[in-house]
Amino acid sequence: MDYEYIVVERPVEGVALVRLNRPKQYNALNLQVLTELAHAFESLDKDEGVRAIVLTGNDKAFAAGADIKEMITRTSAEMKSAPFVAGWDAVAMARKPVIAAVSGYALGGGAELAWACDIIIASETAVFGQPEINLGIIPGAGGTQRLARTVGKYLTMEMVLNDRRLTAEEAARFGLVNHVYPLASYLDEAIKLAAKLASRAPLAVQYAKEAVLFAFESPLRAGLQHERLLFYTLFGTEDQKEGMQAFIEKRAPEWKGR
């Protein structure tokens, strides 16, 4: 598929880089962007040559939110029937690890796109926020839910009810960002981390991600049972045998992804 508003690259072996590409609109998320994003992530998730994905925008904006001009006239029924959430869902449901490389504005739907990723790398210029309240609406792609599960009730309330925005350093302090780097190196660092993830046992990485995400959606007992099931399942893979044999023989393992 030829994309108009996103660019897909392969910067290093095993890593795909998906770049939002509406610079004049600060990468505002309209229906076409979200449709292209959903298609790209679904395709990359099926691609055996891709083991980790980096999602980014540009230095000025990761994504400054949804495209308000496109949404203003829509009715409740139209919003519900249009596939607006497909892009966010495709990112969140990817089996492979997804790293958000965020610089500049990550607001509204843009912030929610970052929250849907597994790891967030930010430049020093990154700004995160959920300003939907200023438009007479609320976050609708996970902002109230993923934020509350990560930073708790009180900061989430302030961000969602009163448009509090977080700098990169504040976001890191509250556990929303993994690492903060200078503007000149944040994307390289995200790709470098993705390459490390891509070098690991593919099935183990996918199962580990599934187990951690399950913890957000289940009681502890159910989470422990699910973790144990995934743990036992990996003992039926060639990679488990190879990984342990390589450890005993003191050599680097050769992963097959099966």
Backbone hydrogen bonds in HBPLUS format (Angstrom, degrees):
<---DONOR---> <-ACCEPTOR-->    atom                        ^
c    i                          cat <-CA-CA->   ^        H-A-AA   ^      H-
h    n   atom  resd res      DA  || num        DHA   H-A  angle D-A-AA Bond
n    s   type  num  typ     dist DA aas  dist angle  dist       angle   num
A0021-ASN N   A0005-TYR O   2.69 MM  16  4.80 152.2  1.77 152.9 143.0     1
A0007-VAL N   A0019-ARG O   2.84 MM  12  5.02 149.0  1.93 139.5 149.8     2
A0019-ARG N   A0007-VAL O   2.75 MM  12  5.02 168.1  1.77 154.0 158.2     3
A0009-GLU N   A0017-LEU O   2.81 MM   8  5.01 161.5  1.84 146.7 153.2     4
A0017-LEU N   A0009-GLU O   2.81 MM   8  5.01 168.0  1.83 141.2 144.0     5
A0015-VAL N   A0012-VAL O   3.15 MM   3  5.64 165.6  2.17 136.8 137.6     6
A0051-ARG N   A0014-GLY O   2.72 MM  37  5.13 173.1  1.73 136.8 139.2     7
A0052-ALA N   A0014-GLY O   3.20 MM  38  6.54 133.5  2.43 161.4 166.9     8
A0016-ALA N   A0052-ALA O   3.07 MM  36  6.54 158.8  2.11 154.1 160.3     9
A0054-VAL N   A0016-ALA O   2.81 MM  38  6.24 161.6  1.84 162.0 168.4    10
A0018-VAL N   A0054-VAL O   2.76 MM  36  6.10 170.6  1.77 172.6 175.0    11
A0056-THR N   A0018-VAL O   2.91 MM  38  6.31 160.3  1.95 164.3 168.5    12
A0020-LEU N   A0056-THR O   2.87 MM  36  6.30 165.6  1.89 153.0 153.9    13
A0025-GLN N   A0022-ARG O   3.00 MM   3  5.53 138.8  2.17 115.8 127.0    14
A0027-ASN N   A0022-ARG O   2.84 MM   5  4.41 166.7  1.86 135.5 132.5    15
A0026-TYR N   A0023-PRO O   3.13 MM   3  4.90 161.7  2.16 107.1 107.4    16
A0028-ALA N   A0025-GLN O   3.01 MM   3  5.53 141.6  2.17 112.7 122.1    17
A0064-ALA N   A0026-TYR O   3.00 MM  38  5.66 157.3  2.06 164.1 170.3    18
A0029-LEU N   A0065-GLY O   2.80 MM  36  6.09 160.4  1.84 143.6 150.3    19
A0067-ASP N   A0029-LEU O   3.17 MM  38  5.33 150.1  2.27 116.7 110.9    20
A0034-LEU N   A0030-ASN O   3.08 MM   4  6.36 168.0  2.10 158.7 161.7    21
A0035-THR N   A0031-LEU O   2.90 MM   4  6.04 149.2  2.00 143.5 152.3    22
A0036-GLU N   A0032-GLN O   2.89 MM   4  6.07 164.9  1.92 153.3 157.0    23
A0037-LEU N   A0033-VAL O   2.82 MM   4  6.00 155.4  1.88 149.1 157.0    24
A0038-ALA N   A0034-LEU O   2.95 MM   4  6.07 157.6  2.00 141.3 146.8    25
A0039-HIS N   A0035-THR O   3.04 MM   4  6.28 162.5  2.07 148.3 152.8    26
A0040-ALA N   A0036-GLU O   2.91 MM   4  6.10 165.9  1.93 152.7 156.6    27
A0041-PHE N   A0037-LEU O   2.99 MM   4  6.16 169.4  2.00 154.2 156.8    28
A0042-GLU N   A0038-ALA O   3.00 MM   4  6.10 160.4  2.04 149.2 155.0    29
A0043-SER N   A0039-HIS O   2.99 MM   4  6.13 155.5  2.05 148.3 155.0    30
A0044-LEU N   A0040-ALA O   2.85 MM   4  6.06 165.2  1.87 154.2 158.5    31
A0045-ASP N   A0041-PHE O   2.91 MM   4  5.90 149.3  2.00 142.5 150.5    32
A0046-LYS N   A0043-SER O   3.12 MM   3  5.33 138.2  2.30 100.0 111.5    33
A0047-ASP N   A0044-LEU O   3.16 MM   3  4.92 143.0  2.31  93.6 104.4    34
A0050-VAL N   A0047-ASP O   3.08 MM   3  5.56 165.2  2.10 115.3 120.0    35
A0053-ILE N   A0097-PRO O   3.00 MM  44  6.35 162.6  2.03 161.1 166.2    36
A0099-ILE N   A0053-ILE O   2.79 MM  46  6.22 163.3  1.82 161.0 165.8    37
A0055-LEU N   A0099-ILE O   2.79 MM  44  6.11 162.2  1.82 157.2 162.3    38
A0101-ALA N   A0055-LEU O   2.85 MM  46  6.06 166.0  1.87 156.6 159.7    39
A0058-ASN N   A0061-ALA O   2.99 MM   3  5.43 168.0  2.01 133.7 137.6    40
A0105-TYR N   A0060-LYS O   3.14 MM  45  6.63 149.7  2.23 134.5 129.7    41
A0062-PHE N   A0105-TYR O   2.96 MM  43  5.77 138.1  2.14 132.0 144.7    42
A0063-ALA N   A0105-TYR O   3.13 MM  42  6.14 154.8  2.20 150.1 157.5    43
A0107-LEU N   A0063-ALA O   3.15 MM  44  6.65 146.8  2.27 145.8 155.6    44
A0070-GLU N   A0067-ASP O   3.14 MM   3  5.54 132.9  2.37 106.0 117.6    45
A0071-MET N   A0067-ASP O   3.31 MM   4  6.60 138.1  2.50 140.8 152.3    46
A0071-MET N   A0068-ILE O   3.02 MM   3  5.03 127.1  2.31  96.4 110.9    47
A0072-ILE N   A0068-ILE O   2.98 MM   4  5.87 143.7  2.11 161.0 166.2    48
A0074-ARG N   A0071-MET O   3.06 MM   3  5.47 154.4  2.13 116.0 124.0    49
A0079-MET N   A0075-THR O   2.94 MM   4  6.18 160.3  1.98 153.6 158.6    50
A0080-LYS N   A0076-SER O   2.97 MM   4  6.16 153.2  2.05 147.3 155.0    51
A0081-SER N   A0077-ALA O   2.98 MM   4  6.13 149.0  2.08 144.3 152.1    52
A0082-ALA N   A0078-GLU O   2.93 MM   4  5.91 149.8  2.02 147.5 154.5    53
A0084-PHE N   A0082-ALA O   2.80 MM   2  5.58 140.6  1.95  98.5  91.7    54
A0086-ALA N   A0083-PRO O   3.31 MM   3  5.44 159.9  2.36 104.7 110.7    55
A0089-ASP N   A0085-VAL O   2.93 MM   4  6.07 167.8  1.94 161.6 165.7    56
A0090-ALA N   A0086-ALA O   2.91 MM   4  6.00 157.3  1.97 146.9 152.7    57
A0091-VAL N   A0087-GLY O   3.20 MM   4  6.43 155.6  2.27 147.4 153.1    58
A0092-ALA N   A0088-TRP O   2.97 MM   4  6.18 168.5  1.98 154.2 157.6    59
A0093-MET N   A0089-ASP O   2.83 MM   4  5.84 147.6  1.93 150.1 158.4    60
A0094-ALA N   A0091-VAL O   3.43 MM   3  5.52 162.1  2.47 102.6 107.7    61
A0118-ASP N   A0098-VAL O   2.86 MM  20  5.37 150.4  1.94 144.1 153.9    62
A0119-ILE N   A0098-VAL O   3.30 MM  21  6.64 148.1  2.41 151.0 153.4    63
A0100-ALA N   A0119-ILE O   2.82 MM  19  6.24 162.2  1.85 164.5 165.3    64
A0121-ILE N   A0100-ALA O   2.77 MM  21  6.03 171.5  1.78 175.5 178.5    65
A0102-VAL N   A0121-ILE O   2.78 MM  19  6.16 160.3  1.82 163.3 166.7    66
A0123-SER N   A0102-VAL O   2.81 MM  21  6.27 148.3  1.91 164.1 169.3    67
A0127-VAL N   A0104-GLY O   2.86 MM  23  5.85 150.0  1.95 147.5 141.6    68
A0106-ALA N   A0127-VAL O   2.84 MM  21  5.90 147.8  1.95 177.0 170.2    69
A0129-GLY N   A0106-ALA O   3.21 MM  23  6.68 143.3  2.35 149.1 147.6    70
A0110-GLY N   A0107-LEU O   2.79 MM   3  4.94 141.8  1.93 145.1 134.9    71
A0108-GLY N   A0129-GLY O   2.83 MM  21  6.21 141.1  1.98 135.3 148.1    72
A0111-ALA N   A0108-GLY O   3.08 MM   3  5.33 119.6  2.46 102.5 116.2    73
A0112-GLU N   A0108-GLY O   3.00 MM   4  6.36 159.2  2.04 150.6 157.2    74
A0113-LEU N   A0109-GLY O   2.92 MM   4  6.08 136.6  2.11 134.8 145.7    75
A0114-ALA N   A0110-GLY O   3.17 MM   4  6.53 148.3  2.28 140.5 148.1    76
A0114-ALA N   A0111-ALA O   3.03 MM   3  5.09 117.7  2.43  95.8 111.0    77
A0115-TRP N   A0111-ALA O   2.84 MM   4  6.21 160.2  1.88 153.9 159.9    78
A0116-ALA N   A0112-GLU O   3.05 MM   4  6.18 133.6  2.27 135.4 146.2    79
A0117-CYS N   A0114-ALA O   2.97 MM   3  5.39 156.3  2.03 112.6 120.2    80
A0178-ASN N   A0120-ILE O   2.87 MM  58  5.51 150.7  1.96 145.4 155.1    81
A0122-ALA N   A0179-HIS O   2.96 MM  57  6.30 173.0  1.97 162.4 164.6    82
A0181-TYR N   A0122-ALA O   2.86 MM  59  6.31 158.9  1.90 159.7 165.9    83
A0126-ALA N   A0123-SER O   3.15 MM   3  5.55 171.9  2.16 117.7 120.1    84
A0124-GLU N   A0181-TYR O   2.98 MM  57  5.98 120.1  2.35 155.0 160.3    85
A0128-PHE N   A0166-LEU O   2.87 MM  38  5.10 164.9  1.89 150.8 154.8    86
A0166-LEU N   A0128-PHE O   2.80 MM  38  5.10 160.3  1.84 149.8 156.1    87
A0134-ASN N   A0131-PRO O   2.95 MM   3  5.80 154.1  2.02 127.3 133.0    88
A0135-LEU N   A0132-GLU O   2.82 MM   3  5.35 158.2  1.87 117.4 124.9    89
A0137-ILE N   A0132-GLU O   3.32 MM   5  5.43 166.0  2.34 139.2 135.7    90
A0136-GLY N   A0133-ILE O   3.19 MM   3  5.15 164.8  2.21 104.3 108.1    91
A0146-ARG N   A0142-GLY O   2.81 MM   4  5.65 163.6  1.84 157.8 162.8    92
A0147-LEU N   A0143-GLY O   3.39 MM   4  5.78 148.5  2.50 124.9 133.8    93
A0148-ALA N   A0144-THR O   3.41 MM   4  6.08 155.9  2.47 121.1 127.9    94
A0149-ARG N   A0145-GLN O   3.11 MM   4  6.27 152.5  2.19 144.3 151.6    95
A0150-THR N   A0146-ARG O   3.15 MM   4  6.22 126.6  2.45 135.0 147.5    96
A0150-THR N   A0147-LEU O   2.97 MM   3  5.14 138.9  2.14 101.9 114.3    97
A0151-VAL N   A0147-LEU O   2.76 MM   4  5.85 174.6  1.77 175.0 174.0    98
A0152-GLY N   A0148-ALA O   3.01 MM   4  4.49 134.4  2.23 112.7 121.3    99
A0157-MET N   A0153-LYS O   2.86 MM   4  6.02 156.1  1.92 150.9 157.7   100
A0158-GLU N   A0154-TYR O   3.15 MM   4  6.41 157.1  2.21 144.1 149.5   101
A0159-MET N   A0155-LEU O   2.93 MM   4  6.16 158.8  1.97 153.8 159.6   102
A0160-VAL N   A0156-THR O   2.87 MM   4  5.96 163.9  1.90 156.6 160.8   103
A0161-LEU N   A0157-MET O   2.77 MM   4  5.54 159.1  1.82 145.0 152.1   104
A0162-ASN N   A0158-GLU O   3.00 MM   4  5.21 143.0  2.15 122.8 132.4   105
A0164-ARG N   A0158-GLU O   3.42 MM   6  5.92 154.7  2.49 121.9 124.9   106
A0171-ALA N   A0167-THR O   2.87 MM   4  6.09 165.7  1.89 156.0 160.1   107
A0172-ALA N   A0168-ALA O   2.94 MM   4  6.17 152.0  2.02 146.7 154.2   108
A0173-ARG N   A0169-GLU O   2.96 MM   4  6.18 152.7  2.03 143.7 151.3   109
A0174-PHE N   A0170-GLU O   2.98 MM   4  6.27 145.6  2.10 150.4 159.5   110
A0176-LEU N   A0171-ALA O   2.78 MM   5  5.02 152.7  1.85 163.6 156.1   111
A0175-GLY N   A0172-ALA O   3.14 MM   3  5.11 159.5  2.19 101.9 107.7   112
A0185-SER N   A0182-PRO O   3.02 MM   3  5.59 155.0  2.08 116.4 123.7   113
A0186-TYR N   A0182-PRO O   3.08 MM   4  5.99 132.6  2.31 162.1 175.9   114
A0189-GLU N   A0185-SER O   2.91 MM   4  6.09 157.3  1.97 158.5 165.3   115
A0190-ALA N   A0186-TYR O   3.00 MM   4  6.25 147.9  2.10 141.2 149.9   116
A0191-ILE N   A0187-LEU O   2.95 MM   4  6.24 159.1  1.99 152.5 157.6   117
A0192-LYS N   A0188-ASP O   2.85 MM   4  6.03 153.4  1.92 145.0 153.2   118
A0193-LEU N   A0189-GLU O   2.95 MM   4  6.17 156.8  2.01 145.4 150.7   119
A0194-ALA N   A0190-ALA O   2.92 MM   4  6.16 157.8  1.97 145.3 152.0   120
A0195-ALA N   A0191-ILE O   2.87 MM   4  6.11 150.3  1.96 146.7 154.5   121
A0196-LYS N   A0192-LYS O   3.15 MM   4  6.50 146.6  2.26 141.0 149.4   122
A0196-LYS N   A0193-LEU O   3.09 MM   3  5.11 119.6  2.48  94.7 109.5   123
A0197-LEU N   A0193-LEU O   3.03 MM   4  6.42 157.5  2.09 151.3 157.2   124
A0198-ALA N   A0194-ALA O   2.82 MM   4  6.06 152.4  1.90 147.6 156.2   125
A0199-SER N   A0195-ALA O   3.09 MM   4  6.24 126.0  2.39 135.6 147.9   126
A0199-SER N   A0196-LYS O   3.17 MM   3  5.18 139.6  2.34  95.5 106.8   127
A0200-ARG N   A0197-LEU O   3.19 MM   3  5.52 163.1  2.22 109.6 114.9   128
A0205-VAL N   A0201-ALA O   2.97 MM   4  6.18 158.2  2.02 159.9 166.7   129
A0206-GLN N   A0202-PRO O   3.01 MM   4  6.26 163.2  2.04 151.0 155.2   130
A0207-TYR N   A0203-LEU O   2.90 MM   4  6.07 163.6  1.92 151.9 156.5   131
A0208-ALA N   A0204-ALA O   2.84 MM   4  5.90 153.4  1.91 144.4 152.4   132
A0209-LYS N   A0205-VAL O   2.97 MM   4  6.17 160.6  2.01 149.2 154.0   133
A0210-GLU N   A0206-GLN O   2.99 MM   4  6.21 161.9  2.02 146.4 151.7   134
A0211-ALA N   A0207-TYR O   2.90 MM   4  6.10 156.3  1.96 147.0 153.2   135
A0212-VAL N   A0208-ALA O   3.04 MM   4  6.30 160.8  2.08 151.4 155.8   136
A0213-LEU N   A0209-LYS O   3.00 MM   4  6.20 170.1  2.01 158.7 161.3   137
A0214-PHE N   A0210-GLU O   2.97 MM   4  6.07 146.5  2.08 142.8 152.2   138
A0215-ALA N   A0212-VAL O   3.08 MM   3  5.32 135.5  2.29 101.1 113.0   139
A0216-PHE N   A0213-LEU O   3.06 MM   3  5.49 145.4  2.18 108.2 117.3   140
A0217-GLU N   A0214-PHE O   3.01 MM   3  5.23 150.7  2.10 105.5 114.7   141
A0223-GLY N   A0219-PRO O   2.97 MM   4  6.18 156.9  2.02 154.7 162.2   142
A0224-LEU N   A0220-LEU O   2.84 MM   4  6.09 157.6  1.89 159.1 164.4   143
A0225-GLN N   A0221-ARG O   3.08 MM   4  6.32 156.2  2.14 146.1 152.3   144
A0226-HIS N   A0222-ALA O   2.97 MM   4  6.19 156.1  2.03 146.6 153.2   145
A0227-GLU N   A0223-GLY O   2.89 MM   4  6.07 163.2  1.92 151.5 156.2   146
A0228-ARG N   A0224-LEU O   2.98 MM   4  6.12 159.7  2.02 144.8 150.3   147
A0229-LEU N   A0225-GLN O   3.02 MM   4  6.25 152.3  2.10 143.8 150.9   148
A0230-LEU N   A0226-HIS O   3.06 MM   4  6.35 162.7  2.09 153.6 157.2   149
A0231-PHE N   A0227-GLU O   2.88 MM   4  6.10 155.9  1.94 149.6 157.2   150
A0232-TYR N   A0228-ARG O   2.92 MM   4  6.16 163.5  1.95 152.4 155.3   151
A0233-THR N   A0229-LEU O   2.96 MM   4  6.11 156.4  2.02 145.8 153.0   152
A0234-LEU N   A0230-LEU O   3.16 MM   4  6.39 148.1  2.27 146.9 152.9   153
A0235-PHE N   A0232-TYR O   3.04 MM   3  5.51 150.2  2.13 110.3 119.3   154
A0236-GLY N   A0233-THR O   2.98 MM   3  5.65 160.6  2.02 120.1 124.1   155
A0237-THR N   A0234-LEU O   3.15 MM   3  5.38 155.6  2.21 114.3 114.1   156
A0238-GLU N   A0258-ARG O   3.22 MM  20  5.62 165.3  2.24  91.6  91.9   157
A0242-GLU N   A0238-GLU O   2.90 MM   4  6.14 164.3  1.92 156.4 161.4   158
A0243-GLY N   A0239-ASP O   2.76 MM   4  5.80 162.9  1.79 148.3 153.4   159
A0244-MET N   A0240-GLN O   3.11 MM   4  6.24 165.4  2.13 149.7 152.7   160
A0245-GLN N   A0241-LYS O   2.94 MM   4  6.01 157.2  1.99 145.9 153.2   161
A0246-ALA N   A0242-GLU O   2.81 MM   4  5.89 158.6  1.86 150.3 156.2   162
A0247-PHE N   A0243-GLY O   3.08 MM   4  6.24 147.5  2.19 136.2 144.8   163
A0248-ILE N   A0244-MET O   3.04 MM   4  6.32 158.7  2.09 146.7 151.6   164
A0249-GLU N   A0245-GLN O   2.92 MM   4  6.14 153.2  1.99 146.9 154.8   165
A0250-LYS N   A0246-ALA O   2.85 MM   4  5.78 104.4  2.44 134.5 150.9   166
A0251-ARG N   A0246-ALA O   2.99 MM   5  5.14 164.9  2.02 143.7 148.5   167
A0250-LYS N   A0247-PHE O   3.23 MM   3  4.99 155.1  2.30  96.0 103.2   168
